[in-house]
Amino acid sequence: MLKPRQPVPALDVPLVGGGRWVLADQRPESFTLVVFYRGVHCPLCRTHVTHLDSLVPALAEVGVTSVVAVSGDGIDRARRAVEEWDLTRVPVGYGLSLESMREWGLYVSKAINEGNPDEFGEPGLFLVRPDGTLYAAVRTSMPFLRPHLDEVVETVRWINENEYPARGEV
């Protein structure tokens, strides 16, 4: 079980458009934001990740200067997400393994509809400190009940202004 104030698992994924996104290489001002999404098949993911894309500048203003959206989709499906969802700011990683999903504590589901991958990770949102430790995590076992991303921006602003410590570490 991942706990705040403890190191998070490694994350190293290829990016749509080329290159790799490696968590250990990130040097955020205050936080890295890792958003795991189900895949291009999910209409709620489209809404969530599209909104994340629009908030990249606002996140940077509060010190979240490293952001990524990641799924287990292969390159073709991930490229479809970037193109169809018109993502221009948030880097999109793909090919997350089931093993990595489990290391991050994500719930994994089996397909119930045609066009879904056989197995895929459910959503998760993680704030990671520059030293690679977990600050906060939100995971859900279904496409619903995700944190409102506007609230993430305001919460991080408040955390920084008040030097609020990570909670849930016991």
Disulfide bonds with the S-S distance in Angstrom:
none
